[in-house]
Structures are given as C-alpha cells and as structure tokens.
Amino acid sequence: MCRGEALLRPDRATQWVAPTRDVKQTENKKMALQKTFDHPAGVQVSYWRIEEIFVRKDSVAAVLAGYVDQAARQAGKAPLQSKHFSFTPDAAVVQQATNIWQWAYGKIKETAEFQGAQDV
C-alpha cells in the first residue's frame, strides 16, 4: 500500500472522511447487491458484496466479490468471481464525510454492468 492510501474492510472503518479529519468507526450495514450473471463454470452468480475498498486522495477502488447466493457467502464459501471498480469521488463525498461503502455500492449500480441490481 502506498503512503496516503487506506484499505478499508467491512469489519473495520466503514466511513471515509477528508484527510484532515479523523476516520470514524461506524457499523457496516451489511450491504450487498443482487444481480444474476452466468459464470463460465456453468453456475449463476447472483450475490455481490464489496470485500475491500481502497481509498486514496483522489480515487476510490472497490473489489466486488460474487457468490452463488447469500447463503453461500454466509456459509463461508469462497467467491466465484470478483470485479474491480475505480471511481473519483466528488467534493461532496469528501466534504460530507459520506459512508464510503454506501457510496461505492451506488456508483457500482450506475455502471452498465450493474444497472438494475437490487440492494439486499
């Protein structure tokens, strides 16, 4: 990890604030997305959860892990697929100390690939 980069995971800090402020601990609301894709192995991947978020001064990268369903993730099964996204936060995100997890899920849902995804 580079200087100035923060790695956030669901069990750690879930709120991102401007670098001049303190990072606050808040409860992760266990957000996820429901959208079905066919996997090359012949199964469907329908439960998507952000596993990691990397925050830099001018970018946010999220790793979205895909599981057969929510029960598979809760049973400790490994994700079948992962997708990587990178976004540039606008000034409002920084100024309002937005929940970065919620913001990242919203940005992912704006992509062509995840349009129509449902929050679960």
N, C-alpha and C positions, 0 to 999 in steps of 0.2 A: 504494500500500500504506500502511496506517495504522501508526502507531507501535505496537509491540508485536505486529505480525503478521509472520510469516515465510513466505516462499514456498519450498517445497521441491520439487525436481525429481529424477527418477531418477538424474541424473548428478551430483547434489550431495549434501548431507547427507541421510541416509536414516534417521536416528534422532532422535527428539524427546525432550527431557528437560525437567524442570521449569525455569522461567525462571532460577532461582538457580544452576543448574548449567551447565556448558559443553555446547554441542551437539557431539556426537561424529560423526565421519565413519565410516560403515560401508558395506560393499559392499551394493548393492541386489541382491537375489536374482532379479531379472527376473521378478517375479510377474505373473500375468495371470489372467483368468477366461475360461472357455469357456461360452457360453450363446447360443443362436441366437434372433435376432429378425428378423422381416420388416421391411425398410426400405421406405418409400414409393416408392422408385425401382425396386422390383421385385427387389432382391437381398437376400440374407441377410447379416446382420452377426453374426458368431459369436465374434470375438476381442476381448476388452475389457481395456484396460490403463489404469491410473491415469497420467495425464500430468502432473498438478500436484496438490499438496497445499498448502493454506493453513492455517497453524496460528496460532491466537490463544489468548489466555489461557484462554478458556472454550469454544472451539469448534474443530472441525477440518472443513474443507471439502475435498472431493476432486472432481476433474474426471476422469471415466472416458471414454476415447475408444474407439469401436467400429470395428473393421476387418472386412473380409470374412473374413480368416483371419490367422494368424500370419505366413504368408509375405508377405502384402500389407504388413503393418507393417514387416517386416524389409527389404522392397524399397523402403521409403521412401514408400509411398503415403500419401496424406492419409486421416485417419479419415473415415468416412461419417457418423458420428453422435457426439454427446457427451452425457453425462448428468452432472448435478451433484448431489452429495450433501453434507449437512451433519450433523455429529454432535457431541454433547457428550461429551468424554472423562470417564470416571470417575476417581476419585482414584488407583486402582491404576495406570492408564496413566501418570499423572504421576509417581507415587512410584517405579515400577519402571523408568522410562526405556524404555518399550516401543518396539519398532520401529514407527513410526507407519505405514509402508507396509503391513506385515503386518496391523496392527490395522485399518486402513481397509478393506482387502480383506475381512476378516472381518465388519466392520459392513455392508458392501455386500451380502455374501452373506446377511445376516439380513433384508434388505428383501424384501418380497413379490415385487418385480420380478426379483430375482436369486436367489431360493430355488432350490436345485438346481444352481446354477452349479458347474462343476468348476475346480479350480486347475490351471493349466498353466504 
